[in-house]
Amino acid sequence: MSRGLFLVLVAACVLSFVEAGKSPILDIQDEGESILDQWREKAANELESERERQSSFFGFLRTSRSCWPRALSDTKRACASRTEKDLTRLALAFTSCHLREGGLRYPCDVETDVDACVKRVGKRGGNAFAAYTQFRIHVYTVCFSLEARSFEDYTKSISEALLERAAESLALGKQLSHGLHGLQAPLSEMYNISKLTFGNTKLVLQNERDLLRTQDEVRGRVQSLSSVVLDQQNATEEFFLKLQMDSAQLLRMQEEYAAKVEMVGSVYGQMRQHWVALLLAFSFLLMLGGRQNLRLAAMMVIFHQFVVLGGTGTHSIEMLFASLSVLALTFHSPRDVASPVVSPMDLGPLRSEIKEILGLLQQAKASAHHVLESTEVKERSKRAITRSTPTRKKKRTTRSANAKV
């Protein structure tokens, strides 16, 4: 777990310095190696000096006569227990060995009680008690030396383990440094690509905003255009409806005009077939009526002469009826005895009225022809409209669907 945390921290440091183009692993590695070398050298020197000092001391104890090795064996037990009795016994053992080397007699045996032995040494006084006092004081130093040696061994093992771990960490740091050196170029490239992608993303967002604004404008224009098209469509439908109504009205007028023409033709045929009876009837009316009836009968005879019998080449009957008409105009009935005689000059206004009537008839004939031609044109246009109505309805349906979309 500690190694993973270490790798994460190193990777974070490297990534923080990638943009600046720096690689802190090399600096950390060099500094760590120098510190480890200094610490290793110092520890080695101290351990070596302590080892030499203790080796000389314990070597002296081992090479001495049988007293010192036995005292040395007691030292480990006394230093381990750290009780006053054991430390005092150790000081007495050292004093005994020291006195025996000097040729002096030691007052205690091994089985003697510690307190009694101390009292005996004190009673003898002189060099024996002084030697005991010195060894009693230095017992702690001896124990400390033993503990220091033990701690040295422990420290040595720990140091070796730490050095081994530090070497592994440095090797791992070197590998990581090489790997990060290899990743520096791809990371820089990824950073540049990220910057380019960010710029392109901003451009895409701006284009999307412009597109949305354009869509709103187009939607507004389409809605306005749809309303205009619908208005035009409604106006066109109203126009076609009115045109259909006008066409129907024209057809009715044509039918009425045809019926009237047919009726006029039938009346004209009846008049042409029975004109003799009509003339006799009018003549009879002329004989019985006044001047106004005579005037009306004369107008009918002259109208028949100019319209019906004109251009046929038969003049005997026409002249006969004309003479009869003139006689009828000049005939004085008993009712008109008091009225003055009609002169030939009285026929002038009659002729002018007949001309006016003929002119009106010609105008009516021309108007009838014009109406017939207009009716035929409108009928043809109606048939064309009727043929094109499905296509126009289909177009209007398509336009309505497009406008709804």
Helices and strands as residue ranges (DSSP letters): H 2-18, H 24-63, H 67-81, H 84-101, H 114-124, H 127-273, H 275-288, H 291-303, I 304-308, H 316-330, G 334-336, G 344-346, H 347-404
